[in-house]
C-alpha cells in the first residue's frame, strides 16, 4: 500500500450517511492512531470543518474492547457500554455531514479493524505513524502524566516489559497495564495489515508525523480530500496535547492521590475539599496545580537510549518503508546507523 493520497470517494456525495438497523448514525471515518503523533491536533482541525461532525468525546475506544481494562480515574465521560450508547455519540451529526471519531487505541487493538469493518464497511481510515524512538519516548511521558506508568525512567520502564507481561511490576492504580508493552506499539506493518485485510486500499490513508509537523495545513487538506469534503475550507492550525514531564515523581503521585482519593490522608483531604469547594472549582484547581507546579517542559532525550531504540527498531522501519513504498530509513536517519 502506498503512503500517497488515496482517491476521494467515488459515486457518492461527500456526506453519504450511514445508519444502523435502528436508524442511528454510524461513523463514516476513523482516526485510528497513533497517539503523540498529531491525532489530537488533526481531530481539532477536522471538527471545525462545516461538513464534518467529530464525536465530542475524542476517544470513545468502543472498538478496542480488549484494551479496556478498567475506566481511567479521570476520564471526563463514561465509556460507551453498548453499541447503542456508542452510536448516540454521533446523534448530533447533520444530514449533510460526515461523522468521525479519533480513538488512538484502534491501531494497537487486534479487534478494532474487524469490528469497524463489520459496523461500517465503507469507513475511511486515517493512521499517523511516527519515528519509533521519539514516539516511544513521548508515549512513555504521556503514560507517566496520566498515571498508566509509574516508572519515570524510560530505560527502566522498557526493562520491565518481561515482568509486566507476567503481571508483575504493575502499579495498583494502573488502569491500562497492556499498554506497558512498549515494543508492541511500534509493530507498524502488522498494525496496518489488520486494516488492509478488511478495507480496500483507497479506504486507508497513512500519514507520517514529520509531514504533519512540517506542513500542517497541507496535511489537513490532504485528509479533507481523502474524506471527500471541501478541501478549500479555512483550516485553523492547532498544536494540541503537548508532551510534558513531571518535575517530581512524589509530587506527581500526591496530586493523583488527592484527585482520586487513594490513601487515608488523600481521602481525608478530598472529603474536606468536597465539603468546601464546588466540583468545577476543585477540578480546575487540581488542573492548575498540575499545569503550573507538577509539570515542566521535558528534558533533552537520552541520546544513548535513543540510539539503542533506533537500532532495535531499524528492521521495523525498513519493513514499513517497503510497505509504504517510501524511504523512511532516510527520512528518520536510520540509514546512518551503520
Secondary structure, DSSP 8 states (H G I E B T S, - for coil): --SS------SS-TT---B-TTS-B--SEEEEE-TTTTHHHHHHHHHTSTTEEE-SSS---TT-GGG-SS--TT-SS----SHHHHHHTTTT--TTSEEEEE-THHHH-SSHHHHHHHH-TT-EEEEEE--HHHHHHHHHHHHHHTTS-----HHHHHHTHHHHHTT-S--TT-S-GGGG-GGGGG-HHHHHHHHHTTS-GGGEEEEEHHHHHHSHHHHHHHHHHHHTS-TTS-------S---EES-HHHHHHHHHHHHT-SHHHHHHHHHHHHHS-HHHHHHHHHHHIIIIIEE------HHHHHHHHHHTHHHHHHHHHHHTS-HHHHTTGGG--
